[in-house]
Amino acid sequence: MREIIVKTKLRKYPIYLKNGILAEAPELIKKTIRDFNKTLIITNDTIHALYRRDIEDLCENLDIENEIIIFKDGEKYKNLASVREAYSRLIDQNFHRNDVLIAFGGGVIGDTGGFIASTFHRGMKLVHIPTTIIGQVDSSIGGKVVVNFGGKKNIIGSFYQPHMILMDPQVLKTLESKQVLNGLGEIVKYGLVFEKNIITDLKTIIGSEDYHIDNITEYEDFRKIILKCVKIKAKVVEKDEFDTGYRNLLNFGHTIGHSIENVSGLKDINHSQAVSMGMIAALAISTSLGLFPEKQMEEIKHFFQDLGLPHEIPDIDVEKIVEGLKYDKKFTSETNRFILLKSLNRPIFYEGIKKEIIINSINNCIDK
């Protein structure tokens, strides 16, 4: 079992990573978190159907009063209606701040469950058991807990570090191809911004004779990539817990990506597809400004295509995409602020980019 300790101002907590760790989850939770009387497990109908027996075993072996809330699966359920439902259950069952909320699922469940835990009684104990690649390499680590509101993604939230994270790479085998691709988009971000060896490792895997998107999670080298991403995310969070500067680098591709999501109504294009498109757009802006080599950008686009990631933006209203950028948390009322690349692993913050450059760069990425 690999143990990574994340040290933040709010708290220090462990990330445990091991194949088959779900079987050990009850003992690890009881060992790490003391003096709790109840547990609430938050999951969705898709995850519950796949892991009902594991969830039941977890409840039974914790040997403590427990409740389960099963939300419907989907980004649109990451909202205040879901939060209210959980609050009502917590109040009805007399939960307190020393009790434990377990977020068992992907990024949507982690975000929603984390937000509930952070706000009920000003903060319950929180355990993440992420079941997707995005959840394991990114969203479960670092304490960003958030919900959508009014058609705007991730606009209501706070910072609340978990008390522990349990990662089981074996659960990734149940992911559909679409979900695997979603995770690959986040992993590529780490490769572009922080460690280019991740891209090299991915190229090696997809170059294997027996490679298929449906079996990538079974490669030992892929599990090593997950561990690399976890360590990178942990270090970034330790350096900038509250996302005031350095941690913004993790938002590479998210500025335009989130706007694309919002323009699509949070339904036609999922988060990782949008981020992949956002990364391509950010590289196009970098190239337009003379920061990033055009030849290298074309190589990255081909790499995206080989992975099965979006390497172009659908023909949607560019003006609406640009208008939606004003909701980005890095922007101020006076200027925009993008994360761009000068080369692989050389990210920079760039402010005050002219609107026409942004529009032309996005137009150059449109699939026409």
N, C-alpha and C positions, 0 to 999 in steps of 0.2 A: 504494500500500500504506500502510495506517495502522499506525503503531507506537506502542504504549503501553508505557511502562516502569514496572514495579512495583518500588518500593523498599522492601524489608523488612529486618529485622535478620538473617534467615537468608541472604538473597541478593537481589541486584537481577536482574530478568529481563525480557525483552521479550515482549510479546504482538503478534504480527503478524496483521493482518486484511486480507484481500483476496480478491476473487472469483478462483477458479482457483489459489489459493496452493499446492494440493497438488503441482502441477507443479514448484514452486520449493522444496518442502520439503527435498530432499536438500542443496541448496546452502546453504540457510538454517541447517540443522542443523550442517553442517560449519563454517560461518562462525561460529556462536555457541558451539558446544561443541568444545573442543580435546582431542586426545590420547585418543580412545577407540578400542578395538579390535574391539568387538562391539556389536551391537544386538539387543535382544529386543523384538518387537512383540507387544503384548497387544491382542486384539480379541475379538469374538464372532461366532458363525456368521451372524447376520443382516447385520452390517456387512461381514464378509468376502465374503459373496455379492454385495453391492452394489459393493464397492470392491476386489475382488480384483486387478484390473489396476493400480489406483493403488498398492496395497500392494506388488505385485510390482515396479512401477517404482521405488517408494521404496527397496526393498531393493537392486535392481540399480544404481541411481544413487548410493546411498551407497557402493557398491563396497567392502563390508566384510563380514566374517563376520556372519551374522544368523540368528536363530531367530524363529519365530512360534508363539504359543500362541492357539488359538481356543477360547474358552469358549462354553458355551451361553448364549443370550440370556435375561436375566431377573434380577430383583432377588434371587431366592433363590440365585443363584450368586455373589453378593457375600459370600463366606464364607471361612472358614479352609481349607476343602478346596481351593478354587481357589488360595489363597495357597500351600499346600503343594505343589500341582502345579507352580507356577511356581518355587518354591525348588528343587525336584528338578531341573528343567530347567536352571536357572542353575548349579547345582552340577555337574551332569553335563557341561555345556559350558564349565565353568571361567570363568564370568563374574567380573568384579571391579568394585570400586566406581567405577572410572573409565569403565566401560562405560555404555551408554545403554539405558534402557527407554522405549519409545514406547507410550503409551496411546492407541490409535486407536479411538475409539468415544464413547458417551454417558456419562452420569453414573456408571453402574455400573462401566464399564470404567475410567473415570478414577479413581474411588475405590479400586477394587481394585488397579489398576496402580500408583497412587500409593503405596498401603500397601506393596506389594511392594518398590517402589524405595526407600522410606524405611527399610526394615528389613533388606534384604539387604546384607551387609557394612557395616551402619550407614549406608547411603545411597548409591544409584547416581545417575547423572545421569538426569533425568526430563524427557521431552517430552510435552506433551499435544497431541493433535489431536482436539478435540471435534467430534462429528458430529451433535449435537442442540442444540436451542435452550437447554435447561437447561445443557448442558455449556458452551456458548459464553458465556452471560450470567452463569453462576453457579458451577457446581461445579468447573470447571477452574482457576478463579482463587482464590488465597488459601491453598493448602497444606493444607486439611483432607483427610486421607487416612484411609479408614475402611472397616470391614467390619461386617456384621451377625453376631450370635451368639445362639444360644438363642432365636430368634424375636424378638429385640430389635434394632431398627434402629439402625445407626451407633453401636454401643456399644463397639467396640474400634477405636482409631485413634490418630493422632498428627498433628502439624503438620510438613509437609515441603513447602517451596515448590518448584515446578517450576523447571527451568532455562530453559525457553521454552515458549510456547504458540503454535500455528499454527491460525488460524481461517479457514475457507473458507465464507462464507455460501451458496455454491452447493450445498453438500452438503445443505443443509436442504430442498432441493426433493424429495429422495427420502423425506422423512418422511411417515408416514401421518398422517391427521387426528388420531388419538388422541395421537400424539407432539407434534404442533403445539400441541394444547390443553394438554398437559403444560407445554410451554415458556411458553405465554401466562400460565399461573398464576404462574410465577416473575417474568415481566416485570411483571405487574400489581402484584406485591408491591413492586417498585421504584417504581412509580407512586404507590402508596398511602403508602409510607413516606418516599421521598426526593424524587421529582420528578414532580409531578402532570401536567406537560406530556406525560409518557409516556402517561397515560390519555387526554388530549386527542388525541394522535397516533393512538392505537388507535381511538378513536371515529371519527376522520376516515377511517381505512382501512376499517373495517367499514361505514361509511356510503357507500362507493363503489358505483356501480352494478354493476361487474363483480366485486365482492368475493365470494370464497368461501374457506372455511377452507383449501382445498387450494392456493390461490395466494397466500396472505398473505406467504409468505417471498420472493416474487418482487417485492414492492413495494420500491422504493428507500427509501421512508419507513420501512419495517419494518427494513431494514438499518441505517438511522440510529438506530432505537430500540435495536437490538442494541449499537451502538457506545456509546450513552448508558449502557446498563446495564453494559457492560464498564468504562467510565470510573468509574462510581459504585462498582462492586465493588472496583476497584483502589484508589480513595481510602479506602474503608472499611478494607480490609486494611492499607494503610499506616498508618492511624491506630490500629488495634488488631489486630495480627497474630495474637495468641494468644487472641482471643475472650474477653477478660476484662471487657469492658464495652460500649463503643460498637458493636462488631461484632455483639453480640447482637441488634441491631435487624434484622439480616438474617434472624433467626429468627421474624419476625412471621408468625403462622399456623402455625408449625412445632410449637409446644408441644402444642396439641390435635391438629394434623395427624398428628404422629408417633404419638400414642396411638391415633388412628383406624386408622392403618396397622397397628399392632401388634395391635389388637383384630381386624382383618380377616385376620390371619395373613400379612401382606405379600404377598397374592396377589389378593384380590377388589377392592381399591382401590389404585391406584398412588400414587406419591409426590405428584405434582402435584395429583391430584384431592383427596388428603387435605389438602394444604397449602391448597388453595382453600377446602375446608370449614373448615379451621382458621382461615383469615382471617375468614370469615363469623362463626364462633363468637367470635373475638377482638373483632370489631366489636360483636357482640351483648352481650358482657361490658362493653365500653366504653360502650355505650348504657345497659345496666342500672345502671352506676355513675354515670350522668349526665355522662359525659365527652364522648360523641360524639352528635351530633344524630341522632335517629331517622329524620328525613326523609332525611338524607344516606345513612344506612345502607340505606334502601330503594332509593335511587338506585343505590348500588353493587351491590346484589343484582340489580337489573335489568340493570346493565352486565355483570355476570358471566353472566347468562342470555343476553344478546345475543352475548357472545363464545363461548358454549357451555360455559362453566365451571360446575362444580357450585355452586349457590347455596343448597343445602339439604344437610343431613346425612341419610344413610339411617337407617332405623329400626333402629339397633343399640343394644346395651346401654350406656346412658349411664353407669351405675355403673362398668362396666369401663373406659370411656374415662377417667373421672376417676381411677380406681385406677391406670391406666397413666401418669398424669401424673408420678408420683413418680420415673420414670426420666429425666425431663427434666433436662439438665445445668445449667439455670439455677436449679433448685430446690435447697434445702438440706434437711436433716433437720427443720428447724424451720418453714420457711415456703415457700410457692409464690412464683413470680415470673413475671409475664406481660409481654409487650410489647403495649400497647394504643395506641389513637389518640385524641387530643383533637380532631383535624380532619385533613384531608389534609396529609401531610408534617409532622405534629406528633406523633411517636411519644413514648411515655413508658414507663418501667419502673414496674410497679405490683406491690407485694408484699402478701401476706397476704389474698388475696381469700377470702371465706367460701365453703365448699364448696357451700352451697345456691344461692348466686349463680351459681357455675359450672354447676351442674346445671340450674338453671332457664334459663340463657342457652343452653346446648346444646339443651335440650328445645325451646326456641323456634325452633331452627333445624332441627328434625327434620322430615323429609318424611313426614307422616302421612296 
